[in-house]
């Protein structure tokens, strides 16, 4: 029997001890990771519940929701205001001396024009 294998056994024992220590550290890291992952999952569930509550609250309050497109409603409003503005212009032509009605019609048309400009900007962003 040779003694050359004795030194290899000592190296192997040191390597095994080192690997056991490393394995233990990895298990501790894994446990910490699992604990953090569990806490994150709880936090995610909490945030989901809070988000649902906020959505319901916004719907009850009638606050704008990004999934609801206001574009068609605004376009319909603009078209209705344009029709009313045209009718107002015809009435102003019939009653030229009524300055109050004339100024009201002018303001109506300015507001409609402003609303249409805002609508065009809104459409361009989408």
MIKEMAR-950436 format. One record per residue (C-alpha): x, y, z. Coordinates in steps of 0.2 Angstrom, whole numbers, plus 5000, padded with zeros to 4 digits. Last residue first. Layout:
// residues N
XYZ
...
This chain:
// residues 126
473152934853
474053094855
473453154838
471653124844
471753224860
472553374850
471053364838
469853364852
470653514860
470553614844
468653554842
468353614860
469153784856
468053804840
466553764849
466953884863
467254024849
465553974841
464653994857
465454154861
464954224844
463154164847
463054244864
463754404856
462454404843
461054364855
461554514866
461754624851
459954604845
459854724830
460154594817
458754484822
458454374806
460354354803
460554314822
459254174820
460254104806
461854114815
461054024830
460553884819
462253864813
462953864831
461653724836
462253614822
464153654827
463753614845
462953444840
464453404830
465653454844
464653354857
464753194845
466553214843
466753234862
465753074865
466752984851
468453034859
468152994877
468852824875
468552714891
470052604895
470952754902
469552784915
468952954918
468152984935
466252944936
466252934955
465652764955
466852704942
468252784950
467852704967
467652534958
469352564950
470152614966
469452464975
470152354962
471852434963
471852404982
471452224980
472852204967
474052304978
473652184992
473952034981
475652104975
476152134993
475751954998
476751894983
478152004988
478151935006
478151754999
479651804987
480551875002
480351715012
480851614997
482351714994
482851705013
482651515012
483651504996
485051615004
485051495019
485151345008
486551424998
487551455014
487351275019
487851215002
489451325003
489851255020
489551075014
490651114999
492051185010
491951025021
491950915005
493451014998
494350995015
494050815016
494550784998
496150875001
496450765016
496050615006
497250664992
498650675005
498350495011
498350424993
500250444991
500550335006
500650174995
500050005000
